Amino acid sequence: MDEENIRKRKESQNGSTSNIVDSQTKDKQPAKATVGLLSGICLIVGTMIGSGIFISPKAVLLYSGAVGPCLLIWAACGVLATMGALCYAELGTMITKSGGEYSYLSEAFGSLVAYLYSWTTVMVLKPSSLAIITLSFAEYASTPFYPGCTPPVIVTKSLAAAAIFLIVMVNCLSVKLANYVQNVFTLAKLFIILIIVVAGMVMLAQGNTENLSNAFEGSSTSVGAIGLAFYNGLWAYDGWNQLNFITEELKDPFRNLPLAIIIGIPLVSVCYVLVNVAYFTVLTPTELLLSPAVAVTFGDRVLYPLSWIVPLFVVFSTFGSANGSCFTAGRLAYVSGREGHMVKILSYISLKRYTPAPALIFNGILASIYIIPSDINTLINYFSFAQWGFYGLTALALIVMRYTRKELHRPVKVPIFMAGLMVLVSCYLVLAPIIDKPDLEYLYCTIFIVSGLFLYYPFVHRKVNWARKIMRPITMHLQLLMEVVPPEKT
């Protein structure tokens, strides 16, 4: 075969190295169904239980004002997460595509809304979330080496970057390896939660109930403050929708998707409420608010001389959560690249390992960049309203498709009032903090989301030729470097 024919064949495939490479992937799905029920439950539980339950309790208590409302908000967050996930179970079994909200918004509202979701989530929400989790991991991992003082910023940020590199490498190597890591670390975090809950039950049995009496004294009545309390509680529950990002890789999704949700999320909800009760058997509200890490303070009071167990297992917990976040974030970038809403190289898969390596690496690079600024927590807080805006739109998509897509098969069908309630709650969580404290940063976030339109029109809608001419050689060289190929057209 002469060089001219090879060159023409390359060009005809929009960057694929050859038909031989393409034919090797035809017998294999780009997203092989390798995730079973246990791994699905572990992905949900393992991603939800990160550092939130060990850090967030003080934020929920601060905004709720008292122990009673604090516990009620934790329970209500569990109910909301369960309802939202059941809505997602209907959507995920009706539209069996990976990508979570992206696929559902695309089906219900068209390409533009799905693009704005992928633009915001791929560029900011997913990588900054991974950065936050790995920074928490780094703080807990480095603290024992600096007794009596705060670890240097350079140490925590370097450790967080190393964790991102390791997690991305594991996810690029093998889906099975990433699942195995997720399962092991999920068991580790359930173990530490069991220790905290059992210790709390023992303290209750010994009569330590002072902090639980008169539990509603000093409750907050501010609508905005309650909204912020829910924000922080739901941040700890974040991850309830993770399984929908990998539907194509799920074995028997019609059975395993709803079953994993029904088992996983109530399990996390019960754990969270019991852990908070355990905290209040030992710590007063004031002590809990002053504690830099609530779980570690609890361990020092109750588990001494074995109190070192708590920070060690919190490290395991945050690492497992970061692994789950990276696993699903890569799939979103992969699907949006496949649909033409991101650069094409993000949709390519490893020829040898069948993982979306370019998408995973891209997410890791962005997460490493987000580690650099010192106010990343502020970034997350202001973009949380966007996340809940998209949750509300997704619940609305379920309602819309009940009337516009009646022909679709629905193995799981939830009462429509659940979706309606999710829409109302999402509107409240988006609007209440803005009304209560209208910061200019919310406007900046909105401008960023809308700015995606300036890229959408020329590059996605019009598909300008000059951009494709620039990207084609870049895509081909990256493809050769990473040994990746286009996904099979299904």
Salt bridges, closest charged atoms under 4 A:
GLU4 OE2 - ARG7 NH2 2.48
GLU11 OE2 - ARG7 NH1 2.73
GLU90 OE1 - ARG402 NH2 2.76
GLU90 OE2 - ARG410 NE 3.47
GLU107 OE2 - LYS97 NZ 3.48
GLU107 OE1 - ARG405 NH1 2.75
GLU248 OE2 - ARG338 NH2 2.98
GLU249 OE2 - ARG331 NE 2.75
GLU287 OE2 - ARG301 NH2 3.33
GLU339 OE2 - ARG338 NE 3.70
GLU407 OE2 - ARG405 NE 2.93
GLU483 OE1 - LYS352 NZ 3.40
